[in-house]
Amino acid sequence: MVGPPDPSIVRTPGAWQHFDVRANGVRFHAVECDGDWRADRPLVLLLHGFGEFWWSWRHQLVALTEAGYRAVAIDLRGYGDSDKPPRGYDGWTLAGDTDGLIRSLGHTEATLVGHADGGLVCWATAILHPRLVKSIAVVSSPHPRALRSAVLTRRDQRSAFLGGFLRNQIPRVGERTLTRRDGAYIEDYFRERSSARWQGTDDFADTITRNREAIRIPGVAFCSLEYQRWAFRSQFRPDGAKFMGLMRRPLSIPVLGLRGSDDPFILPGLMGASRPYAPDLDSREVRGSGHFLHQEDPDAVTAHLIDLLRS
């Protein structure tokens, strides 16, 4: 009988280097293309979404490095080959992770790029640690207050978002769902939210295989669900009320909001609804892409990111 995968499976060989970096009391697995670890280039920190790991930014890692930036992708706390502590999946701690990563990488500021849950970390870090954040780009990740408002007031967004989110609150049930049948849930998750165009490619098949393995690494299923569990349970606790109160502060930095035009999970208008919290928001759609647009149309997403970085 084959046991669960070793965390080292995410250290995929390629046009990049793997290394570990400590921040906020946690060891993070990080990846970048320039093995010289040059801190003289502007830092772009890439944060993946739910059920994934650093691999989701493979295209942007190479392209942004070639464009002259220090692009670093990490496995978030609890994912891949990063540490998997039982706690620390609240907005405060996750923002502290990003703050610590920027400093540990030898920089005084960075542009943050995040998809889905990684985007929420971008929003939180920009508010809680503003001196370190030069700009942010959020992919399929509206402002947390805009998302909460849409789920409460829009039936279509509530239907798209809330079912799986609530099921994952039940202890152990969500973990079994993620890991049974060799992580088959992850394939269903990607197929439901991505474009048919990408699903017909070898790149999609390879990505599914890697993510099905990665979700079965011991501890990953539990940790990945803790992000969602804190987001829900904190709504009824003082720490959550304080966090969402702080999220009212409007950002004074450039914000790029990207959405796939065919995304069935983050519906039209929701990215633009983040503008009250980010007056300098540039909201753009990538035609023909779904929820994973940075993988479905990497060239288009990279071009939008470089626009932000050069602005």
C-alpha positions in Angstrom: 0.0 0.0 0.0 1.4 3.4 -1.0 1.5 5.9 1.8 0.9 9.7 1.6 3.3 11.8 -0.5 6.4 13.3 1.1 6.4 17.1 1.2 9.5 17.2 -1.0 7.4 16.2 -4.1 6.6 19.9 -4.6 10.3 20.7 -5.1 9.9 20.2 -8.8 13.0 20.6 -11.0 12.9 23.3 -13.6 14.1 26.8 -14.5 14.1 27.8 -10.8 15.8 27.2 -7.5 14.2 25.9 -4.3 15.2 27.3 -0.9 13.8 27.7 2.7 13.2 31.0 4.4 12.1 31.6 8.0 9.5 34.2 8.8 7.1 34.8 11.7 8.3 31.7 13.4 7.6 29.4 10.4 9.8 27.8 7.8 8.5 28.6 4.3 9.4 26.8 1.1 10.2 29.4 -1.6 11.1 29.3 -5.3 12.7 31.8 -7.6 14.5 31.6 -11.0 17.6 33.6 -10.2 19.8 31.5 -8.1 21.8 34.5 -7.0 19.0 35.6 -4.7 19.5 39.2 -5.8 17.9 41.8 -3.4 18.7 44.7 -5.7 15.8 43.8 -8.0 12.2 44.9 -7.0 10.6 42.0 -5.1 7.3 40.5 -6.4 6.0 38.0 -3.9 3.5 35.4 -5.4 0.9 33.8 -3.1 -1.2 30.9 -4.3 -4.8 30.0 -3.7 -6.8 27.2 -2.0 -5.8 23.6 -2.8 -2.7 24.6 -4.6 1.0 25.4 -3.9 3.8 27.5 -5.5 3.4 25.7 -8.8 0.4 27.8 -9.8 2.9 30.7 -10.5 5.3 28.7 -12.6 4.7 30.9 -15.7 4.9 34.2 -13.9 8.1 33.2 -12.1 10.0 32.9 -15.3 8.4 35.8 -17.2 8.8 38.3 -14.3 12.4 37.3 -13.7 13.1 37.8 -17.4 11.5 41.2 -17.1 14.0 42.3 -14.4 12.1 41.6 -11.2 12.9 39.3 -8.3 9.8 37.0 -8.4 9.5 34.6 -5.5 6.7 32.1 -5.1 6.1 30.5 -1.8 4.0 27.6 -0.3 1.7 29.4 2.1 1.7 28.4 5.8 0.3 24.8 5.9 0.9 24.0 2.2 3.4 22.1 0.2 6.8 21.9 1.9 6.2 24.8 4.2 5.7 24.2 7.9 2.2 23.1 9.0 1.5 24.5 12.5 -1.9 23.7 13.9 -2.7 27.4 14.4 -2.1 30.7 12.7 -4.6 30.8 9.8 -6.2 34.0 10.9 -5.8 37.3 8.9 -3.5 38.8 11.5 -1.0 36.0 11.4 -1.1 35.5 7.7 -0.3 39.1 7.1 2.5 38.8 9.6 3.9 35.9 7.6 4.0 38.1 4.5 5.6 41.0 6.4 8.2 38.6 7.8 8.9 37.0 4.4 9.6 40.4 2.7 12.1 41.3 5.5 13.7 37.8 5.5 14.2 38.0 1.8 16.3 41.2 2.3 13.8 43.8 1.1 12.1 46.8 2.6 9.0 46.7 0.3 7.4 44.4 -2.3 4.5 44.1 -4.7 2.2 41.3 -3.6 0.4 39.1 -6.1 -2.2 36.7 -4.8 -4.8 34.3 -6.2 -8.0 33.5 -4.2 -7.0 32.9 -0.6 -3.5 34.4 -1.4 -5.3 37.5 -2.6 -7.0 37.9 0.7 -3.6 37.7 2.3 -2.5 40.6 0.0 -5.5 42.7 1.1 -4.7 42.0 4.8 -1.0 42.7 4.5 -1.5 46.0 2.7 -3.7 47.2 5.5 -1.9 45.8 8.5 1.7 46.4 7.2 1.4 49.3 4.8 5.0 50.4 4.9 6.2 47.2 3.3 3.6 47.0 0.4 4.3 49.0 -2.7 1.3 47.7 -4.6 -0.9 44.6 -4.9 -2.4 42.5 -7.6 -5.3 40.2 -6.7 -6.5 37.5 -9.0 -10.0 36.2 -8.5 -9.9 37.7 -5.0 -12.2 40.7 -4.3 -11.8 42.8 -1.1 -13.0 40.7 1.9 -15.7 43.3 2.8 -16.9 43.4 -0.8 -17.0 39.6 -0.9 -18.9 39.4 2.4 -21.4 42.0 1.2 -22.0 40.2 -2.1 -22.6 36.8 -0.4 -25.1 38.4 1.9 -27.0 40.5 -0.7 -26.6 38.7 -4.0 -28.4 35.3 -4.4 -26.2 34.3 -7.4 -23.0 35.0 -5.6 -24.3 33.3 -2.4 -25.2 30.2 -4.4 -21.8 30.1 -6.2 -19.7 30.6 -3.0 -21.5 29.5 0.1 -22.3 25.8 -0.3 -18.8 24.3 -0.2 -17.6 27.0 2.1 -20.1 25.9 4.8 -19.5 22.2 4.3 -15.8 22.8 5.0 -16.6 24.1 8.5 -17.5 20.5 9.7 -14.4 19.0 11.4 -12.9 16.0 9.6 -15.5 16.0 6.9 -13.7 18.5 4.8 -10.4 16.8 5.2 -11.8 13.4 4.1 -13.4 15.1 1.1 -10.2 16.6 0.0 -8.0 13.5 0.3 -10.3 10.6 -0.6 -9.8 8.8 -4.0 -6.3 10.3 -4.2 -7.4 13.9 -4.1 -10.2 13.6 -6.8 -12.0 16.5 -5.2 -9.2 18.8 -6.4 -9.7 17.7 -10.0 -13.5 18.4 -9.7 -12.7 21.8 -8.1 -10.5 22.8 -11.0 -12.9 21.5 -13.7 -15.9 23.3 -12.3 -14.1 26.7 -12.2 -11.7 26.7 -15.2 -12.2 27.2 -18.9 -12.8 24.3 -21.3 -9.9 25.7 -23.4 -7.4 25.0 -20.6 -8.9 21.7 -19.6 -8.0 20.3 -23.1 -4.3 20.9 -22.6 -1.4 18.8 -21.3 -0.6 21.7 -18.9 -4.0 21.2 -17.2 -3.5 17.4 -16.9 -0.1 18.0 -15.4 -1.4 20.6 -13.0 -4.2 18.4 -11.8 -1.8 15.5 -11.1 0.5 17.7 -9.1 -2.2 19.3 -7.0 -3.9 16.0 -6.3 -0.6 14.8 -4.9 0.1 18.0 -3.0 -3.3 18.0 -1.2 -2.5 14.5 0.2 0.7 15.6 1.9 0.1 15.0 5.6 -1.4 18.1 7.3 -2.2 20.0 4.1 -5.9 19.2 3.9 -6.5 20.4 7.5 -4.3 23.5 7.2 -5.9 24.6 3.9 -9.4 24.3 5.4 -8.3 26.3 8.5 -8.1 29.4 6.2 -11.8 29.1 5.4 -12.8 28.1 8.9 -11.3 31.2 10.4 -12.9 33.4 7.8 -16.3 32.0 8.7 -16.0 31.6 12.5 -14.3 35.0 13.0 -17.5 36.7 11.8 -19.1 35.8 15.2 -16.1 36.7 17.4 -14.5 40.0 18.5 -11.2 39.3 16.6 -13.2 39.0 13.4 -15.2 42.1 14.0 -11.9 44.0 14.7 -10.3 42.6 11.6 -13.2 43.5 9.3 -13.3 46.9 10.9 -9.7 47.5 10.0 -10.4 46.4 6.5 -12.6 49.5 6.0 -9.5 51.6 5.7 -9.0 52.6 2.0 -5.7 51.7 0.5 -3.5 54.5 -0.9 -1.5 52.2 -3.2 -2.1 51.0 -6.7 -4.3 47.8 -6.8 -4.8 45.6 -9.8 -7.9 43.4 -9.7 -8.0 40.6 -12.3 -10.9 38.3 -13.0 -11.5 35.7 -15.7 -14.6 36.6 -17.8 -15.9 33.0 -17.5 -15.3 32.6 -13.7 -18.3 30.9 -12.2 -17.1 31.5 -8.7 -16.3 35.2 -8.5 -19.1 36.7 -10.5 -19.2 39.9 -12.6 -19.1 43.2 -10.8 -17.5 41.8 -7.6 -14.0 42.9 -8.3 -15.2 46.4 -9.1 -17.1 46.4 -5.9 -13.7 46.6 -4.1 -13.2 50.2 -5.3 -14.5 51.8 -2.1 -11.6 50.2 -0.2 -9.0 50.7 -3.0 -9.6 54.1 -4.8 -6.7 53.4 -7.1 -8.1 50.1 -8.2 -7.6 49.0 -11.9 -10.1 46.3 -12.5 -9.6 44.2 -15.6 -11.0 41.0 -17.1 -9.2 38.3 -19.0 -11.4 37.1 -21.8 -12.0 33.3 -22.1 -10.6 32.4 -18.7 -12.1 31.1 -15.6 -11.1 31.2 -11.9 -7.4 30.2 -12.5 -6.7 32.8 -15.2 -3.0 33.1 -14.3 -2.6 29.5 -15.4 -5.2 29.5 -18.1 -3.9 32.6 -19.9 -0.5 33.2 -18.3 0.8 35.6 -21.0 -2.2 38.0 -20.6 -1.9 37.9 -16.8 1.8 38.5 -16.9 1.3 41.5 -19.2 -1.2 43.0 -16.8 1.2 42.5 -13.9 4.1 44.2 -15.7 1.7 47.1 -16.4 1.2 47.4 -12.7 4.9 47.0 -11.8 6.0 49.7 -14.4 3.3 52.2 -13.6 
